[in-house]
Amino acid sequence: MSEENKAIIRRYLEEAWNQGRIEALDEAFAEDAVPHTAGITDLEGLKQGLARNLNAFPDIHIALDDELAVGDKVIVRFTISGTHQGEILGIPATGKEISFSGITIYRLAGGKIVEFWTQADTMGMMQQIGALPVPGQG
């Protein structure tokens, strides 16, 4: 089961994030999946968030740095990179390249993601596009 769950996560990340297929979320997530991440309350919110990211960073790429499967959970450490080419969180495109990391824990049941927890360095991304100051610089 662990290898099957890891394959589900790898497919979701590749198809949704790297290929920009928002419909891949319907294939990977249970309809009533529970997100534990800032600002996202359901699958529709997850789709909207992905669409915003794809618009802001059309060349977005997520790389899996580590993955571990234990029981019904898959844990991934990832790096997201891209170029800020569209508005995000009210910040117009800057053309700046970004790269930041994060960790997500996914819980799966019946071949679908039913719950997940994400912690990512979005503050670092905001600093990279110039939306927040970098301590010690300025």
FILO-685114 format. One record per residue (C-alpha): residue in one letter; x, y, z. Coordinates in steps of 0.001 Angstrom, whole numbers, plus 500000, padded with zeros to 6 digits. Layout:
BEGIN
AXYZ ...
This chain:
BEGIN
M500000500000500000 S502801502433500808 E504265502302497290 E500792502703495768 N500132505754497953 K503489507293497011 A502627506775493325 I499275508577493809 I501049511567495352 R503778511667492682 R501153511537489924 Y499077514302491532 L502084516617491964 E503360516001488435 E500010516370486690 A498470519178488758 W501500521332489551 N504045520604486840 Q501590520082483976 G498961522566485168 R496050520107485050 I493673521388487721 E491320518482486972 A494019516154488362 L492831517241491811 D489483515520491164 E491381512327490369 A493677512484493415 F491480513905496185 A488333512596497823 E485456515029497306 D485295515663501062 A489072515861501594 V490077517907504631 P492898520429504124 H494945521693507057 T496685524575505317 A496253528335505568 G493312529775503659 I492025526505502156 T488899524863503526 D487853522354500860 L488648520825497475 E487192523803495589 G489450526147497555 L492420523935496740 K491564524163493026 Q491274527947493244 G494610528167495058 L496329526028492440 A494801528159489653 R496133531332491347 N499604529803491601 L499567528631487984 N498500532115486870 A501170533854488929 F503931531351488105 P503101529753484721 D506430527899484721 I505936526597488263 H507700523355489056 I507510521228492156 A510411518869492814 L510197516075495358 D513252516241497566 D512177513407499893 E509194511134500296 L508306508689503013 A505269506441503321 V504129505165506714 G500813503390507063 D498129505493505380 K500329508615505220 V502800509928502649 I505186512675503719 V506923514778501071 R509569517469501336 F509434519597498208 T510927522606496464 I508758524894494346 S510384527112491738 G509106529429489043 T509028532951487664 H506581535559488996 Q504726536429485773 G501219537153487076 E499476538757490045 I499545536889493347 L497939538102496585 G497515541564495071 I501164541796494004 P501669542438490279 A504159540365488289 T507789541189489008 G509552538789486647 K511577537530489611 E512481533869489996 I511453532141493192 S512464528950494931 F511153527829498318 S510589524609500182 G507898522954502231 I506599519729503696 T503191518102503222 I501742515092505010 Y498988513378503021 R496578510790504457 L495043508440501911 A492110506039501969 G490603504080499102 G493232505359496652 K492415509042497304 I493874511829499402 V491426512385502271 E493399514793504445 F496606516794504239 W498793519197506213 T501181521639504503 Q503873523935505863 A505711525970503208 D508045528953503230 T505589531362501622 M507187534235503546 G510453533435501777 M508615533469498431 M507091536853499269 Q510549538188500121 Q511919536859496825 I509308538750494795 G509922541897496836 A506568541952498644 L508206541698502083 P511538543031503309 V514429540670503914 P515767541166507451 G519197542756507442 Q518782544138503914 G517454547478503005 
